[in-house]
Amino acid sequence: MGEGRFRLLTEKDLLAAERAMERGRTLHLIREGAGRRESLRVLPAGSTAWEVPMLVRLTVEMDTVQSAQFFPSVAALRRRAGR
């Protein structure tokens, strides 16, 4: 969706998500602008299907289109987004 996976979330947001994952805490950040909404959540994996205890969920909404992806780490999110 668009340029990279996200445009509104900042480096500071990603660092906060990394810290939350390290501490096993949940986090929910929302950034909005120019007809786009990006939501980043750190949440428990909730299943043994994942090999990690916490996941990162990125949701991007533009107009009526919504995309959600799960990542096992912020590093994996960064790689996928080319950051």
C-alpha positions in Angstrom: 0.0 0.0 0.0 1.6 3.2 -1.1 5.3 4.0 -0.7 6.8 1.5 1.7 4.5 0.0 4.2 4.0 3.1 6.3 4.7 6.8 6.0 3.3 8.4 9.1 4.9 6.3 11.9 8.2 7.8 13.0 11.5 6.4 14.2 10.5 7.3 17.7 7.3 5.3 17.3 9.3 2.2 16.2 11.7 2.6 19.1 8.7 2.7 21.5 7.4 -0.5 19.9 10.8 -2.2 20.3 10.9 -1.2 24.0 7.4 -2.5 24.6 8.3 -5.8 23.0 11.4 -6.2 25.1 9.4 -5.6 28.2 6.4 -7.8 27.2 4.0 -4.8 27.3 1.2 -3.9 25.0 1.3 -0.6 23.0 -1.1 1.1 20.6 -0.1 4.0 18.4 -2.2 5.8 15.8 -1.0 8.3 13.3 -3.3 10.1 10.8 -2.9 12.5 8.0 -3.6 13.2 4.3 -6.5 10.6 4.1 -4.3 7.9 5.6 -4.4 6.2 9.1 -1.6 4.0 10.4 -2.0 1.9 13.6 0.8 0.1 15.2 0.1 -2.4 18.0 2.4 -4.5 20.1 0.3 -7.4 21.5 0.8 -10.9 22.9 1.1 -13.6 20.2 -1.7 -15.6 21.8 -0.8 -18.7 20.0 2.0 -21.2 19.9 1.9 -21.0 16.1 4.2 -17.9 16.5 7.7 -18.6 17.8 7.7 -15.3 19.7 5.7 -14.1 22.7 4.8 -10.7 21.3 3.8 -9.5 17.8 3.7 -6.2 16.0 0.5 -5.5 14.0 0.6 -2.8 11.4 -2.8 -1.6 10.0 -2.9 1.0 7.2 -6.2 2.5 6.2 -6.8 4.7 3.1 -10.3 5.7 2.2 -12.2 2.4 2.2 -9.2 0.1 1.9 -7.6 -1.5 5.0 -4.5 -3.6 5.2 -3.2 -5.4 8.3 0.0 -7.3 8.7 1.6 -9.1 11.6 5.4 -9.2 12.3 7.4 -11.2 14.8 9.6 -8.1 15.6 10.0 -4.4 14.8 13.2 -5.4 12.9 11.1 -7.6 10.6 8.7 -4.7 10.1 11.6 -2.4 9.2 13.0 -4.9 6.7 9.6 -5.4 5.0 9.1 -1.6 4.8 12.6 -1.0 3.5 13.6 1.2 6.5 
